[in-house]
């Protein structure tokens, strides 16, 4: 769907893959049975991964699984040696390591810039002593082989040097479904810095591009390993990445980074955005899903879908477009705006033949601004009508449509 391709939603496969690449399968925590008095290091490993600002413009956070790492970063303990094989069993049993992973996904290209791998992974595994780090270092090929699902990657000669020791691997068959389709070439650069093992993976470009990307990014991650600093929420946020796309050729209306309407209505934070350039019709097969416009802006409780006059019929003629707006019991209110008009629709969860004697709980709005038309809070599907929203009133919807404003064009 346009929403998911724009928002670049992946699956838990990404989480498991990068976790294994760092040394273990990421599972639920269990009590440590580490022998020999081993103690893990007291380090905040979230400060040691690549950060989104380390990458070129256009990168968003990769999805790390339902309810986990939704900002592209996940730090957790690794456990359960029974899920391992061979030497990995003893490694996990002995050290019960913890680590952090970060994933990034390129949403658009910058004209004139050299090609860049569309998918980048970063990982760090800090260990408590040199013996543990050495054990992890020897297991790198095994770990990466498990991750790639197509045999161990091939180690290649390289002049790259990051940290104390570096190893570069290639594979032509890296596979991470849903984040990027099919099998692709990947370059994997692992290095050791003291008792820390790190890895950067570039996937989806040519061999030369992938090699150049890991060579460019690994020193940036190494700088964080040597001098850790907090990876702030502002750095992690990719909410505006989709709106900075230089290919956007239509006016961008939004509510700002943080929408604070007052009058008893809650504030709302910008969550995500996308620009696909083309509409995507609704689906009505296995799972019904609404049509997506060329541009989407999502807040925590507010969804703005922007359509052009040429694409408007894709929405207006769909089952989702007709839901609520054409139903018998729906009531409307027209709001004049400085640049156009907004029509607010108030209805029920279904198209009743006999209107119920109860308050209307379903609200959506169509805003006509001439160059574009914006749908506020369209149903997710024609057969999935949401009835709970803090803006679910004429007053709430009017606050939204009156607050829409042009976003300044990016300066770079």
SULKAHU-V33940 format. One record per backbone hydrogen bond with DSSP energy under -1.0 kcal/mol. CO is the residue of the C=O (numbers start at 1). NH is the residue of the N-H. If there is no record, write none. Layout:
co->CO nh->NH
co->CO nh->NH
This chain:
co->1 nh->5
co->2 nh->6
co->3 nh->7
co->4 nh->8
co->4 nh->9
co->11 nh->14
co->12 nh->16
co->13 nh->17
co->14 nh->18
co->15 nh->19
co->16 nh->20
co->17 nh->21
co->18 nh->22
co->19 nh->24
co->20 nh->23
co->41 nh->43
co->43 nh->45
co->44 nh->47
co->45 nh->48
co->51 nh->54
co->52 nh->55
co->58 nh->107
co->60 nh->105
co->65 nh->68
co->69 nh->72
co->72 nh->103
co->74 nh->101
co->76 nh->99
co->80 nh->83
co->81 nh->84
co->85 nh->88
co->86 nh->89
co->87 nh->91
co->88 nh->92
co->89 nh->93
co->90 nh->94
co->91 nh->95
co->92 nh->96
co->97 nh->78
co->99 nh->76
co->100 nh->124
co->101 nh->74
co->102 nh->122
co->103 nh->62
co->104 nh->120
co->105 nh->60
co->110 nh->113
co->118 nh->106
co->119 nh->203
co->120 nh->104
co->121 nh->201
co->122 nh->102
co->123 nh->199
co->124 nh->100
co->125 nh->197
co->129 nh->133
co->130 nh->134
co->131 nh->135
co->132 nh->136
co->133 nh->137
co->134 nh->138
co->137 nh->140
co->139 nh->143
co->140 nh->144
co->141 nh->145
co->142 nh->146
co->143 nh->147
co->144 nh->148
co->154 nh->170
co->165 nh->192
co->167 nh->190
co->168 nh->156
co->169 nh->188
co->170 nh->154
co->171 nh->186
co->174 nh->184
co->176 nh->180
co->184 nh->174
co->185 nh->204
co->186 nh->171
co->187 nh->202
co->188 nh->169
co->189 nh->200
co->190 nh->167
co->191 nh->198
co->192 nh->164
co->192 nh->165
co->193 nh->196
co->195 nh->127
co->196 nh->193
co->197 nh->125
co->198 nh->191
co->199 nh->123
co->200 nh->189
co->201 nh->121
co->202 nh->187
co->203 nh->119
co->206 nh->210
co->207 nh->211
co->208 nh->212
co->209 nh->213
co->210 nh->214
co->211 nh->215
co->212 nh->216
co->213 nh->217
co->214 nh->218
co->217 nh->221
co->218 nh->222
co->219 nh->223
co->220 nh->224
co->221 nh->225
co->222 nh->226
co->223 nh->227
co->230 nh->232
co->232 nh->236
co->233 nh->237
co->238 nh->241
co->241 nh->244
co->245 nh->248
co->252 nh->407
co->254 nh->405
co->257 nh->270
co->259 nh->268
co->262 nh->265
co->268 nh->259
co->269 nh->300
co->272 nh->298
co->274 nh->296
co->280 nh->292
co->283 nh->289
co->289 nh->283
co->292 nh->280
co->294 nh->276
co->294 nh->277
co->295 nh->306
co->296 nh->274
co->297 nh->304
co->298 nh->271
co->298 nh->272
co->302 nh->299
co->303 nh->377
co->304 nh->297
co->305 nh->375
co->306 nh->295
co->307 nh->373
co->308 nh->312
co->311 nh->314
co->312 nh->315
co->312 nh->316
co->313 nh->317
co->315 nh->318
co->318 nh->322
co->319 nh->323
co->322 nh->326
co->323 nh->325
co->324 nh->327
co->327 nh->330
co->331 nh->346
co->333 nh->344
co->335 nh->342
co->340 nh->337
co->341 nh->368
co->342 nh->335
co->343 nh->366
co->344 nh->333
co->345 nh->364
co->346 nh->331
co->347 nh->362
co->350 nh->352
co->356 nh->358
co->362 nh->347
co->364 nh->345
co->365 nh->376
co->366 nh->343
co->367 nh->374
co->368 nh->341
co->369 nh->371
co->372 nh->369
co->373 nh->307
co->374 nh->367
co->375 nh->305
co->376 nh->365
co->380 nh->290
co->381 nh->384
co->384 nh->381
co->389 nh->392
co->391 nh->393
co->393 nh->397
co->394 nh->398
co->395 nh->399
co->396 nh->400
co->397 nh->401
co->398 nh->402
co->405 nh->254
